[in-house]
Amino acid sequence: MLYPLGHAAWMSLFAWDGLLPPEWVGLDNYREVVEDPALRGAFEHSLVLICFYSILPVCIGLLLTAALSRRPVRGLTTFRTLLFLPQVVAMVVVAVIWRWMYSPASGPVNQFFGLIQLDSVKRAWLGDFTWALPAVGLIGTWVMFGLCLVLFLSGVQKIDRSLYEAARIDGAGAVREFFAVTLPGLRNELAVALTLTTIAALRNFDLIYITTQGGPGNSTSVPSFEVYHRAFESGQIGSAAAIGITLTLIIFVITFGITRIAEMRS
């Protein structure tokens, strides 16, 4: 694991097209990551996707968990399995399905808005400079919230039921019960969910590649797509390696921070 990472770090110090002898450039490739507006934008897009891939799924998962944990629910296993299905389907298949759903002419999304007389909302979602990134992000929300729900439901089963009974005896309502009992009991599961979903958001490639190719313009470009584009399409292998190393460091820092916060509160 460490050798390829170290080799990529070494390659990031060169300007190389994969054919001619590499030219030493030092930290110029990393300087480009900071100074190039297109590359900065790619990393900013990843931060936006964290909201859709991580924050929204975690919030939805917690909301559903709070509703399902208060009393027994018939068919919970089936319900949980259905919501987890997007995790089982290959992301390539998910991307193809949603690209069709967002289709301007025949896509179900625009047809739905037309059905409820909101024709002004209809648009080419994946071709719109403003809405392409949120449209891709919502796909991530759909994929990830089932994972969060399954993690949280598993965690709720470990919480002592007497804590809920004590909270209700003290007159706690649903909201107070959630913040006093459920949320503290899901601390470890919450850390795992945030870690997995944040990593998925930051290393997102296949969804972007199939749905938008980073477009329109660079409005949905992300670091992983830039690594592919520069390494295999434009012959900038040193720059691609620098982007990859930078992305790896960002993922490490964020996941390390989440883990440390979870440990401090445990």
C-alpha positions as CSV (number, residue, x, y, z in Angstrom):
1,M,0.0,0.0,0.0
2,L,2.8,2.4,0.9
3,Y,5.0,1.8,-2.1
4,P,2.5,3.0,-4.8
5,L,1.6,6.0,-2.5
6,G,5.3,6.9,-2.2
7,H,5.9,6.4,-5.9
8,A,3.0,8.7,-6.7
9,A,4.4,11.4,-4.3
10,W,7.8,11.1,-6.2
11,M,6.1,11.4,-9.6
12,S,4.3,14.5,-8.4
13,L,7.6,16.3,-8.3
14,F,8.1,16.0,-12.0
15,A,6.5,17.2,-15.2
16,W,6.0,14.1,-17.3
17,D,3.8,13.1,-20.2
18,G,4.4,9.3,-19.7
19,L,6.6,9.1,-22.8
20,L,9.5,11.6,-22.8
21,P,12.0,11.8,-19.9
22,P,10.5,13.5,-16.8
23,E,11.6,17.0,-15.9
24,W,12.1,17.9,-12.3
25,V,9.7,20.8,-11.2
26,G,9.8,20.3,-7.4
27,L,6.6,21.6,-5.8
28,D,5.3,23.4,-8.9
29,N,2.6,20.8,-9.3
30,Y,1.3,21.4,-5.8
31,R,1.5,25.2,-6.3
32,E,-0.7,24.7,-9.4
33,V,-3.3,22.8,-7.2
34,V,-3.5,25.9,-5.0
35,E,-3.3,28.6,-7.7
36,D,-5.2,27.1,-10.6
37,P,-8.8,28.3,-10.4
38,A,-10.1,25.1,-12.2
39,L,-8.3,22.8,-9.7
40,R,-9.4,24.9,-6.7
41,G,-13.0,24.7,-8.1
42,A,-12.7,20.9,-8.3
43,F,-11.8,20.7,-4.6
44,E,-14.6,23.1,-3.7
45,H,-17.1,20.9,-5.6
46,S,-16.0,18.0,-3.5
47,L,-16.8,20.0,-0.3
48,V,-20.2,20.7,-1.7
49,L,-20.7,17.0,-2.4
50,I,-19.9,16.2,1.2
51,C,-23.1,18.0,2.1
52,F,-25.0,15.7,-0.2
53,Y,-23.1,12.5,0.3
54,S,-22.5,12.8,4.1
55,I,-24.5,15.5,6.0
56,L,-27.9,15.0,4.3
57,P,-27.8,11.1,4.4
58,V,-26.7,11.2,8.1
59,C,-29.5,13.7,8.9
60,I,-32.1,11.6,7.0
61,G,-30.8,8.4,8.7
62,L,-31.0,9.9,12.1
63,L,-34.5,11.2,11.5
64,L,-35.8,7.8,10.3
65,T,-34.0,6.0,13.1
66,A,-35.6,8.3,15.7
67,A,-39.0,7.6,14.2
68,L,-38.5,3.8,13.9
69,S,-36.9,3.3,17.4
70,R,-39.8,4.7,19.4
71,R,-42.0,1.6,18.9
72,P,-41.9,-1.7,17.1
73,V,-42.4,-1.5,13.3
74,R,-43.9,-4.3,11.3
75,G,-41.8,-5.3,8.3
76,L,-38.7,-3.4,9.5
77,T,-36.3,-5.9,8.0
78,T,-37.9,-5.6,4.6
79,F,-38.0,-1.8,4.9
80,R,-34.3,-1.7,5.9
81,T,-33.3,-4.0,3.0
82,L,-35.1,-1.9,0.4
83,L,-33.4,1.3,1.6
84,F,-30.0,-0.4,1.6
85,L,-30.3,-1.7,-2.0
86,P,-28.6,1.3,-3.6
87,Q,-25.4,0.3,-1.7
88,V,-25.5,-3.1,-3.5
89,V,-26.1,-1.8,-7.0
90,A,-22.9,-0.9,-8.9
91,M,-22.3,2.8,-9.1
92,V,-22.0,2.6,-12.9
93,V,-25.5,1.2,-13.0
94,V,-26.7,3.9,-10.6
95,A,-25.2,6.6,-12.8
96,V,-26.8,5.2,-16.0
97,I,-30.2,5.0,-14.4
98,W,-30.1,8.5,-13.0
99,R,-28.7,10.0,-16.2
100,W,-31.9,8.6,-17.9
101,M,-34.1,9.9,-15.0
102,Y,-32.6,13.4,-15.5
103,S,-33.1,13.3,-19.3
104,P,-34.7,16.6,-20.5
105,A,-37.2,15.0,-22.9
106,S,-38.2,11.6,-21.5
107,G,-36.8,11.6,-17.9
108,P,-39.2,10.9,-15.1
109,V,-38.0,13.9,-13.1
110,N,-39.1,16.4,-15.7
111,Q,-42.2,14.4,-16.5
112,F,-43.1,14.6,-12.8
113,F,-42.8,18.4,-12.7
114,G,-44.9,18.6,-15.9
115,L,-47.5,16.4,-14.3
116,I,-47.9,18.8,-11.3
117,Q,-48.0,21.8,-13.6
118,L,-44.5,23.0,-12.8
119,D,-43.2,23.3,-16.3
120,S,-41.0,26.3,-15.3
121,V,-38.9,24.0,-13.1
122,K,-38.2,21.5,-15.9
123,R,-34.6,21.8,-17.3
124,A,-31.6,19.8,-18.5
125,W,-30.5,19.0,-15.0
126,L,-27.1,17.5,-15.9
127,G,-26.4,20.2,-18.5
128,D,-27.3,23.2,-16.3
129,F,-24.4,25.2,-14.9
130,T,-26.3,25.9,-11.7
131,W,-28.1,22.7,-11.1
132,A,-25.7,20.0,-12.4
133,L,-23.7,19.7,-9.2
134,P,-26.7,19.5,-6.9
135,A,-28.3,17.0,-9.3
136,V,-25.3,14.7,-9.0
137,G,-25.2,15.3,-5.3
138,L,-28.8,14.1,-4.8
139,I,-27.8,10.8,-6.4
140,G,-25.2,10.5,-3.7
141,T,-27.8,11.2,-1.1
142,W,-30.0,8.5,-2.5
143,V,-27.2,6.0,-2.5
144,M,-25.8,6.8,1.0
145,F,-28.8,7.4,3.3
146,G,-29.7,3.7,3.3
147,L,-26.2,2.9,4.6
148,C,-26.5,5.5,7.4
149,L,-30.0,4.1,8.3
150,V,-28.7,0.5,8.6
151,L,-25.8,1.6,10.8
152,F,-28.0,3.7,13.1
153,L,-30.7,1.1,13.4
154,S,-28.0,-1.5,14.4
155,G,-26.7,1.0,17.0
156,V,-30.1,1.7,18.4
157,Q,-30.5,-2.0,19.2
158,K,-27.6,-1.8,21.6
159,I,-29.0,1.1,23.6
160,D,-30.5,0.0,26.9
161,R,-34.3,0.2,26.7
162,S,-34.4,1.3,30.3
163,L,-32.9,4.6,29.3
164,Y,-35.9,5.3,27.1
165,E,-38.3,4.3,29.8
166,A,-36.5,6.6,32.3
167,A,-36.7,9.5,29.8
168,R,-40.4,9.0,29.3
169,I,-41.0,8.8,33.0
170,D,-39.2,12.1,33.4
171,G,-41.7,13.5,30.8
172,A,-39.3,13.7,27.9
173,G,-40.9,14.1,24.5
174,A,-39.8,12.6,21.2
175,V,-37.2,15.4,20.5
176,R,-35.7,15.5,24.0
177,E,-35.6,11.7,24.0
178,F,-33.7,11.7,20.8
179,F,-31.1,14.2,21.9
180,A,-30.7,12.7,25.4
181,V,-30.7,9.0,24.7
182,T,-30.6,8.1,21.0
183,L,-28.0,10.5,19.7
184,P,-25.4,9.9,22.5
185,G,-25.9,6.1,22.1
186,L,-25.1,6.4,18.4
187,R,-21.8,8.2,18.8
188,N,-19.6,5.4,17.4
189,E,-22.1,4.6,14.5
190,L,-22.2,8.3,13.7
191,A,-18.5,8.5,13.4
192,V,-18.4,5.5,11.1
193,A,-21.2,6.9,8.9
194,L,-19.5,10.3,8.6
195,T,-16.2,8.7,7.8
196,L,-17.5,6.3,5.1
197,T,-19.8,8.9,3.4
198,T,-17.1,11.7,3.5
199,I,-14.6,9.4,1.8
200,A,-17.2,8.4,-0.8
201,A,-17.8,12.1,-1.5
202,L,-14.2,13.0,-1.8
203,R,-13.1,10.1,-4.1
204,N,-16.2,10.3,-6.3
205,F,-15.3,9.5,-9.9
206,D,-17.5,7.0,-11.7
207,L,-20.7,8.9,-11.0
208,I,-19.2,12.2,-12.4
209,Y,-17.6,10.4,-15.3
210,I,-20.8,8.8,-16.5
211,T,-23.3,11.5,-15.8
212,T,-21.5,14.8,-16.7
213,Q,-17.9,14.2,-17.6
214,G,-17.1,17.1,-15.3
215,G,-19.4,19.5,-17.3
216,P,-21.0,21.6,-18.3
217,G,-17.7,23.5,-18.4
218,N,-16.0,22.6,-15.2
219,S,-19.1,22.9,-13.0
220,T,-19.1,19.3,-11.8
221,S,-15.4,18.6,-12.0
222,V,-13.9,16.9,-8.9
223,P,-10.3,15.9,-7.9
224,S,-10.7,12.2,-8.9
225,F,-12.0,13.2,-12.3
226,E,-9.1,15.7,-12.7
227,V,-6.6,12.9,-11.8
228,Y,-8.1,10.7,-14.6
229,H,-8.3,13.5,-17.1
230,R,-4.7,14.8,-16.6
231,A,-3.1,11.3,-16.3
232,F,-4.8,9.5,-19.2
233,E,-6.2,12.2,-21.5
234,S,-3.9,15.3,-21.4
235,G,-0.6,13.7,-20.5
236,Q,0.0,15.6,-17.2
237,I,1.0,12.7,-15.0
238,G,3.0,14.7,-12.5
239,S,0.1,17.1,-12.0
240,A,-2.3,14.2,-11.7
241,A,-0.1,12.6,-9.0
242,A,0.0,15.9,-7.1
243,I,-3.8,16.1,-7.2
244,G,-4.1,12.5,-6.0
245,I,-1.6,13.1,-3.1
246,T,-3.4,16.3,-2.1
247,L,-6.7,14.5,-2.1
248,T,-5.3,11.6,0.0
249,L,-4.0,14.1,2.6
250,I,-7.4,15.9,2.8
251,I,-9.2,12.6,3.2
252,F,-6.8,11.5,5.9
253,V,-7.1,14.8,7.8
254,I,-10.9,14.8,7.7
255,T,-11.3,11.2,8.7
256,F,-8.6,11.5,11.5
257,G,-10.5,14.6,12.8
258,I,-13.8,12.7,12.9
259,T,-12.2,9.8,14.7
260,R,-10.5,12.0,17.2
261,I,-13.7,13.9,18.0
262,A,-15.6,10.6,18.5
263,E,-12.8,9.3,20.8
264,M,-12.8,12.5,22.9
265,R,-16.5,12.3,23.5
266,S,-16.6,8.5,24.3
